[in-house]
Amino acid sequence: MKITQWAILVMVAGLPLIQGCVPLVATGAVGTGLVAQDRRTSGTQLDDKDIELQVADAISKKYGSDVNVEPSSFNRNLLLTGQVPDEATRTVVEDMARKVANVRQVVDEIKIGPPSSLTRRAEEAYLTTKVNARFLTDNGNKFSPLQVSVISDNGVVYLMGLVTKSEGDAAAAVASTTTGVKRVVKVFEYTDAAPANEPVQSVQPESKTVPVQPPAPVEEALPGASLPVTP
């Protein structure tokens, strides 16, 4: 389950009300962070939204509530997560997704099983929030939190974005040590260098109270994927 950037900041602000052991975000964190440059072109951003809507609509029309599949697109790379009842359905869903206009690659992480419960989906949303909170407070100036999109499904955290290799590794290291994360999958597209005029967004917490765990396994989903990025 993924969360938009606005929702991330709202939920992070309310985290201390939900659980005592979460980071305190400095009040100045929001201002410049929300206007951080997206490394995708505006056209690609629109394409990504359109891809997600088209795939979700096609799946809903064909299967309704019998499946729970979440499409997440970044730079026209499409990640599919969730649950379907059998392998045949999974194959059909993936084929439908591949036929949507502008999709470049499909990463199929759909699992076979019944749709997850509302409780489970809330837990996944909370795990996404915890990872995003640590991206804000523990990024160590190694990457911009708003350049990485986080999706959680059954304890597995998927990271999407257009980043340098070092940025991707730093983000994966933070995600993999967040309590509750079982595995991290990097669905990154890599660039040689970040735009020179792009500042790294950083927040120094008043206190670091989020518990961490030994690193969970990290793997690549788009090996060798790379594109140039221009300021």
C-alpha positions, -999 to +999 in steps of 0.1 A: +000+000+000+013+034-009+006+069+004+008+102-014+033+128-003+006+151+013-008+121+032+027+111+044+033+145+060-002+145+076+002+110+089+037+116+101+026+146+120+000+125+138+022+095+145+030+105+181-008+102+188-008+066+174+023+052+190+049+066+215+080+052+197+080+072+165+101+102+155+093+138+162+094+157+130+106+193+131+080+219+123+101+233+094+101+199+076+072+205+053+078+239+036+105+232+010+100+194+010+067+196-008+081+216-037+112+194-042+118+188-079+104+156-093+130+141-116+103+129-140+090+152-166+055+166-161+043+145-190+057+113-174+041+122-141+007+124-159+014+092-177+021+074-144-012+086-129-030+075-160-014+041-161-024+035-125-060+046-131-063+025-163-049-007-148-070-003-116-101+003-137-095-026-160-089-050-131-119-038-112-142-041-141-131-077-148-128-091-112-144-067-088-137-075-052-125-110-060-089-097-063-069-070-045-043-056-068-026-023-064-008-008-095+020+016-088+037+034-117+069+054-116+086+066-148+063+042-166+076+012-148+046-006-133+047-025-101+018-048-093+012-059-057-016-076-038-035-109-041-054-129-067-071-163-062-050-184-086-021-184-111-044-181-141-059-149-128-024-135-120-014-142-156-045-124-170-040-094-147-003-091-157-012-093-194-039-067-190-013-044-174+013-049-201-013-038-228-019-004-211-005+024-232+029+038-221+038+010-198+075+002-202+081-027-178+059-046-154+072-060-121+047-086-110+048-091-072+012-104-069+007-132-045-018-161-047-043-160-019-075-143-007-077-105-007-061-090+024-084-078+052-090-041+060-070-046+092-041-060+072-043-031+047-042-006+076-011-023+090+005-020+055-004+017+054+012+022+088+043+004+078+046+027+048+042+056+071+069+044+094+094+040+065+085+075+052+089+089+087+124+075+089+132+087+054+125+122+067+145+119+100+173+093+092+183+100+056+216+114+067+216+139+038+223+109+015+190+111-004+159+132-007+129+115+009+105+129-016+124+113-045+115+078-032+080+063-034+072+036-008+047+007-012+041-019+014+025-053+010+025-081+036+057-068+053+076-063+020+086-028+012+089-018-024+109+014-033+104+032-065+121+063-079+147+077-103+178+079-081+215+074-081+229+040-070+241+056-037+207+072-031+189+040-037+213+020-014+209+046+014+171+045+011+171+007+011+193+007+042+168+029+061+138+009+050+154-025+057+161-016+094+126-003+100+107-025+125+082-047+108+099-048+074+105-083+062+121-076+029+130-046+007+127-047-031+143-018-050+122-010-081+145+019-089+157+033-122+192+046-118+209+077-130+246+086-129+241+119-110+213+139-093+206+173-108+232+198-095+206+224-085+185+200-064+191+203-027+188+172-005+158+175+018+168+167+054+151+169+088+169+166+121+146+150+147+143+162+182+148+127+193+153+094+175+127+071+190+118+047+162+131+012+170+152-004+144+158-040+136+187-059+119+186-053+082+160-072+062+170-087+029+173-063+000+169-072-037+168-055-071+137-057-093+150-038-123+186-048-126+206-026-150+179+000-155+193+034-160+184+067-176+201+101-178+187+129-157+190+165-167+184+195-144 
